[in-house]
Amino acid sequence: MTHLLLVEDDEVIRNTVRMALERYGYTVSVAGDGFTGLDLFREKQPDLLLLDVMLPELDGIGLCRRIRELSLVPILMMSARGDSVTVVSGLEAGADDYVTKPVDSAVLVARIRSLLRRASFRPQAVAAEQPQPEPDGVLAFGDVDINPRSLEVRRAGQPVALTPTELRLLLAFAANPGVVLERRTLLRTVWDYAWEGDRRVVDMHVQRLRAKIGAERIETVRGFGYKLRS
């Protein structure tokens, strides 16, 4: 059974969300502050984290950074504030997605399912043309090598640790080399959004991906989107 860790300081919200998620069949551990959440993460090793931004002791942004030092587990941030500073801070800290409270339980579960699918996925091309792999099945883009079968990425021969969302984003680009992918296309392909999502999510993940594989590897096409350079 899928195990979720919910870190939320408001007891009413914490219990309401926990009961809603349990009705959908999830096992849910809960914590009311950041340090307790960190201890529970180490103990339980959950499949996904839901983190409130405003937490006592260690806030959600700090907790997200701590978790990213330990694991690539999917992280969904929750916040009563939808302003750019809060959203960007959460994504820069390593979150995969975010929702603004209050959130409908069906929407929350849809986001959770999407994140869990990303953690165990196979790439899907957006365009018809496929890149030609090397004889060993590895796709080469400059000094970046991508193995779509083993889902391993190396830069200059050294392994690159990517979160499931970053890996899915990279493979979407790799499946369409030289093709400009619009943000809405990436939201649909990578984040499984059936509706128009927040495009800042795409921009922040591209920024994180650039930091790991080289800023020059992903080109911004102003007014349209991004493309992977060979």
N, C-alpha and C positions, 0 to 999 in steps of 0.2 A: 504494500500500500504506500502511496506517495506521502512523504512526510514533509510538512511545511513548518517553518519557524516564523512566528509573528511577533515582532517587537513593537509594542505600542504602549504608551504610558497612560492613556485614558482608559480606565477600567471598563467603562460602558462600551466604548468602541471595541476594545480588545475582546470582550466577551461576545459582543454581537457578531463581529467578523469571525471569531473562532467557531461559533455555533453554525454560522452560515456555511463556512468551508467544510465543516464536519458533515453537514447535510449533503454536500456534494461528494462525500466519500473520502475526504482527505484526513490524515492524521495530523493534528496541529499541536505543536508546543508553543507556549507563549512566555513572553518576558515583558516586564514593565519599564526596564531601563537598559541602556546600552551595554554596560558591563555584564549584567546578567544574561543579556542576549548573546554576548560574545562567549561566555562560559557555556551556555546551552548549545551554541553552534559547535563548539569543540567537542562537547559530549555526545550530541545527537547526530551530527553530520547530516543535516536535512537535505532534501532534494531541491528546495527553493526557500529563499528568504523574502519576507515582506517587512520592510523597515519604515517606520514613521520617521520623518525628518526631525521633529522637535522632541527629543528624548532627554531626560535628566542624566546627569553625570557625563555620559558619553553620548553625543547626539548621533542622529542617523547618518550624517555625512562621515563623521569620524569612524563610526562602526563599519560603514561600507568600506572605507579604506582599509581598516584592520582585516576585514574578511577577505578582501582582494589580495592581501599579502599571504593568505593561507589557502585560498581556494578560488576556482573559477565558477562556483555554483551560481545559478541564475539569481539575480537580485531585482526585486520590484520595490521601488520607493513609493511611499504614500505621504502626501502632504496636503494640509488644508490651504497651502499657498501655491498658486500656479504661476507666480511671477518668474521672469526669466532667470534671475539670480539663483533662486532656489532650485529650479529645474536643471540649469546648467551645472550647478555645484554638485547635485546628485549624480548626474551623468558623468561628470569629470571624475568623481570619486570611484566610479566603476559600476554604477547601476546599469542594468540592461534596459529598463523601462520605468515609467512612473505613472501614477494615477493621482488625481486631485480628489481629496475627500470633500463631501461625502461621495461615495461611489456605490452604485448599484451592485449587488452581489453577483448578478449574472455577468455584468461587465468585468468585475474583478476576476471571476473564474475564467472568463474568456482570455484575459491577459495572462493568467497563470498557465493555462493550457498552452497558449502560444509560446511562452517562455520555456516550458517543459519540452515542447516539440523541438524547439531550437537546440536543446541540449542533446538531442539524439536524432539528427537529421541527415539527409543526403541532399547534395546541391541540386538545384533545378535551374536550367538556363532560362533567361528572359528572352533572348533572341535565338534565331534558328542556327546561326553559325557557331560552331564549337571550336575551341582552341585545339591545336594539335599537340598531344603530349609527347614528351621524350620517350625513347624506347622503354624506359622503366616505369612509364605511366606518370611521371612527374611533369607538372606544368612549370615552365621557367619564365619569369618576368624580371629581367635584369639579374640582380643577385638574390632574388626571392624565388624559392622553389616551393611548390605546393603539390602535395600528394592527395588527390581527391579521394583515394581509396582508404588510406590510413588516416586521413585528415591531419597530416603533419605538415607544418610550415617551417621552413628554414630560411634564414637570411645570412648570406656569406658563410653558409655551412653550419651556422649555429641555430639551434631550435628556438622558435618564437612561441611564447605562451600567449594564446588568444582565448578570450572568453567565447562561449558558444555563439553569442551574437556577433562578435567581431569575426569569428571564423566564417559564419554564414554570410556576412557582408562581403568578406574577401572572396569567397567562392562565387557569389553572385557576380562580382566584377570579373573573376577569372573565367567564368562561363561565357562572358561577353567581352573579350579583349578589344579595346579600342572603341567600344560602343558607349555612347553617353547614356547613362541610366538616370532618369529623373528621380527626384526624391519620393514622389508618390509611388513610383514603380518599386523602389527599394522598400518603402513602407509595406507594400503588399507582399513582396517576395521574401523579405528578411524578417519582418515583424508580424507577418500574417494579418495585417490590418485589412479588414474588408471595407473599412470606411476611411475617410481622410483623417490621418493622425497628425500629431505635432511633428513638424519637419525638423525641429531642433534636435530630436532624437537621432535623426540621420546625420546631421552635421557634427554632433558631438562624437558619434561613433566613428565617423570618417576621421575626425581629428585624432582620436585614440589609436585608430588603425595606422594612420600615417606615422605616429610616434614610434610604432613598432616595426614597420616594414620600410620606412623611408618616406619623407614628405613628398619627394619628387615622383613617387610611384603612382599616386592617385592625383589626377589632374582635375581641377575645378573648371567647369565650363559655365561661365557666369550666365545666370538666367535660365539654365537648363538642369544641370546636375553634375555628376562626376563620371570619370572613366579611368580605367586601369591602363597605365602605359607599359609597353613592353620594354 
